[in-house]
Amino acid sequence: MTLENQELRKAGLKVTLPRVKIYQLLERAGEGEHFSAEDIYKLLMETGEDVGLATVYRVLTQFEAAGLVCRHHFEGGHSVFELAREDDHDHMVCVKTGKVVEFNNPELNGLLESIADEHGFTITDRTLYLYGHFDKK
């Protein structure tokens, strides 16, 4: 059984060709790469897959409900998706180009935990988006 099939079954989803193809696309994405439903649809069409846009939306919604993907709503854009990961990571979003860079900072993670502890708060999930622009060097 392939890794995709195992992940889908573990999430309680029936293994179907559209689900497997979409999961594989998300799995092959580079670090920091986020896809919209339209991006995924176009990539599937380019490889000759016959999966409709409505199916892509439905599968992504199912994946999100099952905890397989994270949906992000970056300012000025539409929803984009990435596979859910165990690590805490945050995003810098360029308001000029739309470029997204992921980063993980252990000091920031520790600071957020400390702040939560001070208030008797347990963090169960978090999202941090930094908006600005990348200066050319």
Secondary structure, DSSP 8 states (H G I E B T S, - for coil): --HHHHHHHHTT----HHHHHHHHHHHH--TT--B-HHHHHHHHHHTT----HHHHHHHHHHHHHTTSEEEEE-TTS-EEEEE--SS--EEEEETTT--EEEE--HHHHHHHHHHHHHTT--------EEEE-----
